[in-house]
């Protein structure tokens, strides 16, 4: 009997290769969180140690400092093509929740959704210089036709409605009624010219699968996920003003897997520490319809 992790890994690798073959300009979102870092590891497996497309990180300027340090260190160690997008206009006008000008949902819409849409459409972005560690304006302004993202169906309600290959409409808007059927392993990568597609290789992974895979593969992850002796850790990572830790004494992936398998957290939503979800009625559906990751 095959190891369930091997089955999940094989499907994700297959989808990554299909996406790379099917879309001319492909990029991958890297939030620095556990899911997108597992996806990054899978991409390196799929393409024999290299990632043949750029990674995109949307920097709101309010990320927890450990996240940014981890991002830059791993990008340089693994030789990744890393692009960073920001909504500098909104930041300059202080149209952010921490500044009190807008609420959390509007802040996410400006600093995450709009920044992502701008990068995908060919707007300004910054590329990491692997030698110096500095960020410089990216010379390319070519739009991306396909975006790989590390979302999982079990993480929250709106994501359970996704497909592995999900076309977006005008302005990258997600129309739930226009999602194509996906039967067995038959995935459609033949879309009309100009269609923007989101690709979700981790769609059927569970939270415990992700952590068990991190444990097995020894994937480096941000220290914020682990208890540092205070009896708490982050279960989901986002912007510092809108993200809070959960009570937990798990200090490494093995202990997190054990904790999840006890069922202690089964009635606690994985993103319960993300304040913007509560303001969106407990889901991300409104944000994601407009292009949120």
N, C-alpha and C positions, 0 to 999 in steps of 0.2 A: 504493500500500500504506500502510495506516494505521500511524502510529508506535505500537509496543507500549505505550508509556507512556500514549498517548491512550486505548487500549482499556482498560487497567487503570483509568485515571481515570474513564472513562465508567461502567464497571460499579460502581465504588465510589460515585460520585455517585448512581446509580440506587438502590443499596441504602440509602444514607442517606435518600433521599427516601421510599422505601417504608417504612422504619422510622419516620420522622416521621409519615407518614400512618397507619400501622398501630397505633401505641401511644400511649395517652393521656398517660402520664407517662414521658418519655424523658430519659435523661441519657447523657453520654459520659465514659468514663474517660480521664484525662490523666495519664500516669505521668511526663511531662516528657521521655520518651525520644523517639528519632527517629521510631518508628512512630506513636505516638499524636499526635505533632506534625504529621506528614504527614496523619493522619486529621483533625486540627483544621483544617488548610489546606483539605482536601477539603470539609469541612463548610461552610467559608466560601464556597467556590466553589458548592456545591450550593444555598445559600440566599442568594446574591447579596450576599456580604460580611458577613453576620451569622451567628451561631450561635443558632438559636431554642430551644435547650435548655441546661440547665446542664452544666458540666464538673465532674467529681468527681476530686479528687486525694486519695489516701490517704497521709497524712504519718506515717511511723513514728517521726519525730524523729531518725532516723539517716541521713537523706539527705545527700549531699554538698552543702555550702553553695552552690556555684555553681548547683546544680539549683533550689534554692528561690528564689534571687535571679532567675534566669531566668524561673521560673514567675510570680512576682509582676509582673515588668517586662512580660512579654508579655501577661498578663491585663489589665493596665491600658492598655497601648498599643492592644490590639484590642477593648477594651470587653467582655470575657467575663464571663459569670456563673460564678463559680468557687466551688465548695463544697469544703471540706476536712474529711475525716473522720479521727479518731484513736481508738485504744483507750486512753483515758486511765486506765482502771482497771488494765490490764496494765502500763502505764508507771509508774503510782504504786506498784504492788507490785514493780516491777523484774523482771517476768517476761519478760526479754529475753535474747537471746544475749550481747550485750555485757556485761550485768551478771552473766553466768555462771549464771543461775537455770534456764535451759532451753537446749536445743540449737537449731540454726539453723532446723530445720523447725517446731518448736513456736513459735519466735519469729515466723516468717512467718505461721503459722496465727493467732496472736493479733493481731499488729500490722498485717497486711495482710488476710488472709481475713476474720477476725471484724470488723475495722473496716469493711471494704467491705460485708459483709452487714448490719451495723447501719445504715450510711448508706442502703443501698438499701431497707431495711425501714422507714425513717422515724425512725431514731434521731438523736441529737444530731449536728449538723454546723455548720460555721462558714462564713460567707459573706464574701468579700472586698469591702470598701468601696472602690470604684474611685477615689473622690476622696481618701480619707485613706490608703489602703493598709493599713488595719487590718482584722483579722478579727473579726466579731461573730457571736453565735449566730444561726443561720438561723431565722426565724419559722415557716417551713413544716416540717411533719413528715410530709408526704404521701409514701407509698412510691413507688418507681419501678418501673414494670412492664416497662420495656425498658432495657437498658444497651448502649451501643455501645462496643466495645473494639477496639484496634488490633493484635490478634494476627495472626500469619502462620503458615501451615501448615509452612513450611520452617524455622521458627526452632527448634523442638524437637518430639520425637516425639508428645506428647499433643495438641498443637495441630493436627497433621495429621488428627486424627480429628474435628475440629469441622465445623460447618455454618455457612453465612452467617447463618441464623436458628436459634439453638440454644435450645430450651426447657430450663428447669431444673425439677427436682422440688421436693419439700418442702425447706425450709431452703436453697433455692437450690442444691441438690446436682445435680451433673452425672452423668447416667446415660448412658453411651456406647451402651447397647443401645436407648435410646429416641430416638435422633436421627432426624429425618424425612429421607427421601430428597430430594435437590435435583437435578433433572434439567434440564440446559441452563440457562435463565434463569427457571425456574419456582420461585419462592420462596414458602413458606407463611408468611403473617403472621396467619393466623386460628387462634388458639389458645384453649383453654377459658378462661373467666374465672378470674382469679387466677394464671395461669401467668406466671412470670418468664422473660423471654427475653433472651439475650445475642446481640448483632448484631455480625458480624465483616466489615466492608467490605474489609479488606485481606487476606483469607484467602489469595488466590492471588498476592499480591505476593512477590517474592524480596528478599533483603537488598540485592542490587545494584540492583533496581528502585527501592527506597526511596531509596537514595543518589543514583541518577541523577535521580529526580524532585526531590529536594531541590536538586540542582545546577541543574536546568532552571528550577524555580520560584523559586529563591533563597529558600528557606524558612529562617528563622533557627533555629539549633539550639544546644544547649549546647556551650560551648567544650571540654568534657571529651572530646568525640569526636575531637578533633584533636591531633596531636603539637605540643607547645609547645616543642620543642627538646630534649626528653629521650629521644627515640627510642621513645616509647610513647604509647598513647592508649586510651581506653575504647571497646570495641566494643558493650557492653551496660551499661546503667546501673541500679544498684539502691542498696541501703543501703551506706554506706561500709565497715562492718566485714566485709561479705560480697561485695564487688565489687573486682576487680583489673583493671588494664589489660593490653593485649597489646603485644608489640613491633611497632612500626609508625612509619614516618616520614611518614605521610599527614597533610597540614596543612589540607586543605579537602575539600569533597565531591567535586570532580573527581579529586583524588588518591586518595580512598578508592575511587571507582568503578574507577579504573585498577588499584589494588591488588587488588580483588576479582576483576577480570577476568583477572589473571595466574594465578589459581588458587593463589596462595601460601597462602591460608587455607582451602582447600577441605577439608582434613582436620582443621581446628580448629573445634570447635563454636562457633557465635556466642555462646552463653551460657557458654562454658567459664570465663569469669571470674566466674561467679555461683556462689559456694560452696554455696548451698542446693541447687542442682541436683544436685551430686555426692552430697549426703546423701540425695537422693530417688531414688537409683539412676540418675542421669543424665537423668531426665525430671522433669516437674512433674505427672505424672498423679495421684499421691496428693493433692497440694495442690489441684489443679484440681478433682478430684471433689468436694471440700468447699467449692468456691466461690471459689477463688483466681483472680485475674485472668489 
